[in-house]
Amino acid sequence: MGVKSVRFNSDEEKALDALTGAFHMDTSAVIKKALWELYEDVQDKAVIEAFELREDAGDTGFVPIDDLLDRSDTPDSPTK
């Protein structure tokens, strides 16, 4: 684990104080939460871009909801 030093201007301090109060978290926890939220956004964007490439290439499709919910193959379902 590493220790990082971060400098905040007065507006950033106000925002950090507001977030620590709103989330009832200490400064470190708020910064870590913000870090993970931003990281998740980057990961989501990468997944979306990969899907869009597959979609443009014609490698995606849709399945009717009835096909997704068809449980006739499961052992507990009644026969049709």
C-alpha positions in Angstrom: 0.0 0.0 0.0 1.3 3.4 -0.8 0.8 6.9 0.5 0.0 9.7 -1.9 0.0 13.4 -1.2 -2.8 15.4 -2.9 -3.1 19.2 -2.9 -6.6 20.7 -3.0 -7.6 24.3 -3.8 -10.3 25.9 -1.7 -13.2 24.8 -4.0 -11.9 21.2 -4.1 -11.7 21.3 -0.3 -15.3 22.4 -0.1 -16.4 19.7 -2.5 -14.4 17.1 -0.5 -16.0 18.3 2.8 -19.4 18.1 1.3 -18.8 14.6 0.1 -17.4 13.4 3.4 -20.4 14.8 5.1 -23.0 13.4 2.6 -21.5 9.9 2.6 -20.4 9.8 6.2 -17.0 8.7 5.1 -13.5 10.0 5.9 -11.4 11.8 3.2 -9.5 8.7 2.2 -12.6 6.7 1.7 -14.2 9.4 -0.4 -11.2 9.7 -2.6 -11.0 5.9 -3.0 -14.7 5.7 -3.9 -14.3 8.4 -6.5 -11.2 6.6 -7.9 -13.2 3.3 -8.3 -16.2 5.1 -9.8 -14.0 6.7 -12.4 -12.2 3.4 -13.1 -15.6 1.7 -13.5 -16.6 4.4 -16.0 -13.4 3.7 -18.1 -14.1 -0.1 -18.0 -17.7 0.4 -19.0 -16.7 2.6 -21.9 -14.3 -0.1 -23.1 -17.0 -2.8 -23.0 -19.4 -0.6 -24.8 -16.9 0.3 -27.5 -16.1 -3.4 -28.0 -19.8 -4.2 -28.3 -20.3 -1.4 -30.8 -17.4 -2.8 -32.9 -19.0 -6.3 -32.9 -22.4 -4.7 -33.7 -21.0 -2.8 -36.6 -19.4 -6.0 -37.9 -22.8 -7.7 -37.7 -21.7 -10.1 -34.9 -24.6 -9.3 -32.6 -28.2 -10.1 -32.5 -31.4 -10.1 -30.5 -33.4 -13.0 -29.1 -37.1 -12.8 -28.5 -38.0 -12.7 -24.8 -40.1 -15.8 -25.2 -36.9 -17.7 -26.2 -35.1 -16.4 -23.1 -37.9 -17.4 -20.8 -38.7 -20.8 -22.4 -38.1 -23.2 -19.6 -39.4 -26.3 -21.2 -36.0 -27.9 -21.1 -35.6 -27.5 -17.3 -36.4 -30.6 -15.1 -38.9 -28.7 -12.9 -41.0 -27.2 -15.7 -44.3 -28.6 -16.7 -44.5 -30.1 -20.2 -46.3 -28.1 -22.9 
